[in-house]
Amino acid sequence: MGSLSIWHWIIVIAVVLLLFGRGKISDLMGDVAQGIKAFKKGMQDDDTTAEKSAEPVKSIDHNAKPSTAARSDVGSKAV
């Protein structure tokens, strides 16, 4: 009673095939395979992006005062 016999498995497989059909199951497996391939490609793209971005990033000093060139338009308002 604890395990299923071969006849139970045959009935279960027959019901699944009747409900979903042979075409739907193969389409589903094809979609799963495409999803796995896309996932692996995405993981490889992440690895190559991480290797390319290994260059140091310039840090921004938020406490620095703005230069005079950036403030030249402040005093040039026409009256």
C-alpha positions in Angstrom: 0.0 0.0 0.0 3.0 2.3 0.5 4.3 2.2 -3.1 2.5 2.4 -6.4 2.6 -0.5 -8.8 3.4 -0.3 -12.5 -0.3 -0.3 -13.3 -0.9 2.9 -11.2 1.9 4.6 -13.1 0.5 3.5 -16.5 -2.9 4.9 -15.6 -1.4 8.2 -14.4 0.6 8.6 -17.6 -2.4 7.8 -19.7 -4.5 10.4 -17.9 -1.8 13.0 -18.3 -1.5 12.3 -22.0 -5.2 12.4 -22.5 -5.5 15.8 -20.7 -2.5 17.6 -22.2 -1.9 15.7 -25.4 1.4 14.7 -26.9 1.9 18.1 -28.7 1.4 20.2 -25.6 3.9 18.3 -23.5 6.6 18.5 -26.2 5.9 22.2 -26.6 6.2 22.6 -22.9 9.5 20.8 -22.8 10.8 23.0 -25.7 9.8 26.1 -23.8 11.6 24.9 -20.7 14.8 24.1 -22.8 14.7 27.6 -24.3 14.3 29.1 -20.8 17.4 27.3 -19.6 19.4 28.4 -22.6 18.4 32.0 -22.1 19.3 31.8 -18.4 22.8 30.3 -19.2 23.3 33.0 -21.8 22.3 35.7 -19.4 24.7 34.3 -16.8 27.6 34.4 -19.4 26.7 38.0 -20.3 26.9 39.0 -16.7 30.3 37.4 -16.3 31.7 39.3 -19.4 30.1 42.5 -18.2 31.7 42.2 -14.8 35.1 41.5 -16.4 34.8 44.6 -18.6 33.7 46.9 -15.7 36.8 46.0 -13.6 38.2 49.4 -14.4 38.2 51.8 -11.4 35.3 54.2 -11.2 36.0 57.9 -10.5 34.5 58.9 -7.2 32.5 62.1 -6.9 33.4 64.6 -4.1 30.0 66.0 -3.0 31.8 68.4 -0.6 33.8 70.2 -3.3 32.9 73.8 -4.1 31.8 74.5 -7.7 34.3 76.1 -10.0 34.0 79.7 -11.1 33.5 78.7 -14.7 30.3 76.9 -13.7 29.0 80.0 -11.9 29.9 82.6 -14.6 26.3 83.1 -15.6 25.1 84.2 -12.1 26.3 87.8 -12.3 25.6 88.4 -16.0 21.8 89.0 -15.8 20.6 91.9 -17.9 18.7 94.6 -16.0 
